[in-house]
Amino acid sequence: MGKIHLKINFFKLLIITMALSLNSCLSTKEMKVQVYETSANGNSLKKITTFSDSKNPITITLNPEEKFQKITGFGGAFTESSAYLVNKLSEANRKKIMNAYFGTNGANYSLTRTHINSCDFSLKHYAYAMVDGDKNLEHFSIEEDKNNNLIPMILQAKAISKEGFKIIASPWTSPPWMKDNKNWVGGKLLPEYYDTWALYFSKYIDAYKKEGIDIWGVTVENEPHGNGNNWESMLFSPQEMTSFVQNHLGPILEKDGKSNIKILGYDQNRAGIKEWVDEMYKDEASSKYYSGTAVHWYESTYEVFPEDLQYAHKKAPNKYLIQTEACVDSEVPHWQDDAWYWKKEATDWGWDWASEKDKYLHPKYAPVNRYAVDIIGCLNNWVDGWVDWNMVLDTKGGPNWFKNWCVAPVIVNPETDEVYFTPLYYVMSHFSKFMRPGAIKIGCTIDNKELVATAVKNPDNSIALVVFNPTDKIQNLEIKLTNQTKHISINAKALQTVVIK
């Protein structure tokens, strides 16, 4: 009996030893990664293969079993200003820009936006139905968008994009004759034109489809609080917008066979979102036609407003939450000066115009930091899509009929036929290129308060991890994924995408 027990114990010990040995091998398995970096030292989405030592690393832990929102996409906006500029360039530079945004080897944008009627980034005021009192919109026409190169620009992007992209269309205002102040700026939609304005959306969708362009979704109104009565706008309260959607826009799109069109409510700054989602998703009737909520970032240069985003998600967890507009505003873009985009020298509208109690939200900031921190912060707080504003602007930050200059990821000089891809273009690419539609946001923690990170699992099962290091020193990173570990480093003032396959 003693010998039998001895043999059994020996085999138990052998099995345990083998298990421990196997577990040890698994725990030290090194994952295979591809690392791409954009940095203040000159890297522009550069593939990095050599790293510093692994001493005192910051640990990033990935958990694919912890699942959050499904990614809708990333991209920018087709505006008349951008289309006008692209059309003024040589054919070679037109192709260069459009391939950079929509090509597989470029940013590969998957979610875009455009304007219904004119906006501030148009060359003039225009609408598709300018005959006063035309309730049935018998004179509706999108010829202006054909002539101003907006439709040709979208069609060129479609021809380049292999996977396609979604388009969200937003009105800044109805034609003035539908409003109480008969003006392009401010005022409210008159109740007798609610059905006419809803029909306007339906006719717009049909007209664009006839040109070969499918509209994926619409926002009800760009910035319903207004914009200080500066450029095209139309005012809605949360109650007015929800009534319009519930009783007019939703039913008319449904009747016209367009139930697939996504209707996004709100479409302004995150800090004001709570009262809107409370009204939009008050009950089944109010929320029936809303597909989700749209937000902008202009309430602050640095604050993501995570509590507001979390609140909006919890109010409607099965609906979209999409950032539909963002840009470095109140600035003339710096030409061929990458360093400026990494410095805290830029300002925004709030630097001069915010109330005293809100001034703290608008300090000077580095444009790259703002984009990187905001996109990562949004993804970490249930946002499923992130859309930049103009794709292309000139060296003045226009053209813009109101002259409120802004920065775009791509700046051009049509007089000399030159193109400048700013660092912001590469920041956008870190997300749009590697985080594809249908990806799932997964668990991602980082044991450092100075760096930020987020991660998704793509439909092809690859994991895309984005890390931003705003500090002035190289940081060593240890990435942990179940039984795998990888040690890399990230340069000072750098954004990295780590692709794990």
C-alpha positions, 0 to 999 in steps of 0.5 A: 500500500505504501508503494501505491500511495508513493506512486500516486503522490509522485504522479500528482506532483508530476502533474502539478509541476507540469501544470505550473510549468505550462502556466508559467510558459503561458504567462510569459508569452509575448504578444505580437504587435504593430505600433504606429506613432505620431509625435512632436519629434516628427513621427507621423503615423510612423511604424515603430519597431525599436523601443527603450528599456522596460524599466518601471513600466506603466501597465495597461491591462486589456480585457476583451470580456468586458464589452461596451458600445459598438463603434459606428465610425470616425471621420469628418465633414463634407462642407461647401468650403472644403469642396470649393477648395478641393476643386481649385487644386490640381487633379493630382492634389485632389486625388492626394487629399481624397485618397488620404481621407478615404483610401484603405492606405489613408485614414479610411474614414467611415462616418461623415457629416454634411449640411442641409442648405448652407452653413457658416462654412458655405460661400453664401446663403442658400436653400433648396426651396426659396419660393415663399409659401411653397408648402408642398415643396414643388420647387425643391432642388439640390442644384446648388449642391451640384454646382458648388462641388459638394455632391461631386466631392462626396461622389469622389470619396465614394469612388475611393472608399472600398468599405463605404462610409455613413453620412449624417446630414444636418440643417443649420436652418430652414429657408427663412420664409418658414421661420417667425423672423424671416431670417437666415439667423435665429428665429423659430420654425413656424408651426404651420410649416412643421409638416413642410420642413419634415417633408423637406428632409424626405425630399433631400434624402430622395434627391441625394439618392438620385445622385448616387448618395445614400444618407444614413442619418440626420440630426434634427437641427445643428446647435438648437440653442443657436450660436449667438446669432452669428450665422445660420441657425434655428432655435428649438427647445427640447420639447419643441424638437421632440414634438417635431420628431414625434409628430412630424419628422418621424411619421413622414419619413416612416410614411415615405418608406424611410424608417431606416434613416437614423434621427439624432436629436440635440446636436450641441454641446455635451454640458447641456445634454441632460435636459434634452435626453430627459425630454427625448427619452421621456417615454416610449412615444417620445423616443420612438423615432429617435435613433440616438443623440448627437453632441459637440465639444465646444463647451470646453477646450479640455473637459470631456464631460464624462458624467453628462455622456454617462447620463445620456447613455444610461437614459437610452442605452440602446441608442447611438451617442455620436460626436458630430462636430469638433474643430479648433475654432477661433484660430487661423491655422498655422501653415507648415508648422507641426510644432504649433499643433503640439503647443498650448498656444491655441485659443477657442471662442470661450477664451474671449467670450465665455462668462466669468464663471465658465472661463476656467473651461477655456484655457489655452491648449495644444490642438493635438492634445485636445483631439487625442484626449477628447476622442479617447475620453469619448470612447471611454464614456459610451460615445460610438462615433466621432466626426471632425468638422471641415476636412479641408480649409485654406491658410486663413481658416476659410473660406467662410462667409461669416469669417469665423476662421477655424482649423482643419486637419488638411490645409491648402493654398490653392494659389500655389497648389500646395497641401499641408497635412497637419498633425491633426490629420494623423491624430484622426487616422490613429482612430479611423484607420485602426478602429473599424465600424462594428468594433466593440469597445473593450475593457482598458485600464492604465495605472497612470493619471498622466497618460490616457488609453482606450481599446476596441476589438475589431470585427477581424478580431484584432485589438486596437489600443490607442495611448496618448502621452502628453508628458515631456518624457519617454514612457515605458509601457507594459501591455497585458492581455490575458496570458500575454504581455508586451513591453514597448515605449512611447515617445514624449508628446506622442500618440500611439496605436498598438494593433494586436493580432 
